[in-house]
Amino acid sequence: MTKMDAVQKALNHFWATQAKYAKYGANDSEPRHVFCNLIRQAIKGKPVTVPSDAASWQLYVGSMSCGHAARALHSSAKRVIDLINRYSSHTLENYLFSMLD
């Protein structure tokens, strides 16, 4: 598996996690925005702290318990960020920036 394949697989897993926890708001624009900001920080070489709580992911904390959804998002997002940090390259950066636009 190439580096790009590994990153794409991790991204697909994150998106599947969002879909799985959609009833908690995980697939809404707010968590997507949080994730995109994490990717931007990682690409720029800045330190990234992946949220692990529901409020930081902007899930539906006011109406339900979303802790398990937040932990799942944390785990899958951390995998993406770890791969970005490990495989940093211009090709990967260009791919991820194009995905964010």
Buried (B, 14 or more C-beta within 10 A) or exposed (E): EEBBEBBBBBBEBBBEBBEBBEEBBBBBEEBBEBBBEBBBBBBEEEEBEBBBEBEBBBBBBEEEEBBEBBBBBBBBBBBBBBBBEEBEEEEBBEBBEEEEE
